[in-house]
Amino acid sequence: MAGTSLSSSYGQNDIKAIVKKLIQQLSMSYDVRGLKVSLSISVGISTGMMEEQCSNQIYFIESLINKAETVMSYAKKKGGNAYCFNTPDQHIELNRYYQIKGYQKS
């Protein structure tokens, strides 16, 4: 899992364009020793603004990463080469999904 941080000057449409280009480039087929290899990626995108007076920057960053991981699960459920932005209810819905399936998300 890799993480990328963009400045607050990027809007949702800018982020979509960047992610679509990333997916396009990474999903191309490659020839590796005569074998055709292709990748499928799922991207979870979380956004947030850190308050200037935020006392715990590490907590804020970890929170964004956790949200991105959760929403990446939604992108994976869509199939290959997909991306999703986080929404407030996704964490609750994903926990319900894991409970129904009998899994425990750590």
N, C-alpha and C positions, 0 to 999 in steps of 0.2 A: 504494500500500500504506500502510495506517495501522496504527499500533500503539497499544495501550492497556495500561496497567499497573494491576493491582488489588492491594490490600493482601493480606497473607498470611491475613487473617481470612476470606477467601472460599474456600469449599470447591468441589469439582468440580461439585456439584449447583447451587450458586449461580452458578457461571460458565456452566453449561449454560442456566440460566434467562435470564441476561443475553443470551447469544448467540442463543437462540431468539427472544427479543423483538426483538433487533436485526435478525435475518433477516426476521422477520415484518413489521417496519416498512419495511425497505428493499425488500422484494420486492412491495410493493403497486403496483398500476398507477397511473400518473400521466398526466394529460392535458397535453400540451405542444403548444400551438398546434394543437389539434385532432387530434394524433396520440397514440395510446395507447403509453406507454413503461413498460416494467417492467425491473427490475434483477434480476440473479441474483448472489448473493455466495457466496464460499467463504471460510471462516474457519479459520485454523490457530491452535491454542492450545498454547502451551508453558508449562510451569510449573516453578518451581524456587525454592529458598530460598537466598538469599545469606548466606554465613557472615559473622558480624560482623567476623572478622579477614581477610576477603577483601581481598587486596592489589590486585587488578585488577578494579574494578567495571565498567569499560568492557568488558573481555573477557567478563565474566559476562552483561552485557546483550546484547552482540553474539551471544553463544552462544544466548541465549533467542530472539532475533530469527531467527537462522538455523534453529533448530529449528521455529519457527512457520512460516517460509517453506516448509520441507520438508513439514511436515504439511498445509499449505494445498494443496500439490500433490495429496495424498491426497484432500482434500475436493473438489478440482476433478474428480478422476477419478470421484467418486461422482455427479457431475452438479451441477445448480444448487442453490443454497440449502442447502448442507451445511456441517458443521463437523467437525473432528477434533481430538483431543488427541494430543500427541506420545507416542511410545513409543520405547524404546531401539533397536529394530531398524529403524525406518522409514528412517533415513538410509542404512543399508546396502542395504535393499531398493530404495529409490529410485535409488541409484547403479547397481544392477544393471539396473533398468528402463531407465535412460538408456543404458547400455552396449548392451543388447540392441537398443534402438531406433536406436542409432547417433548419439545426441545426446550432447553434452557439457554438463553443467550447470556454469555458472560461478559 
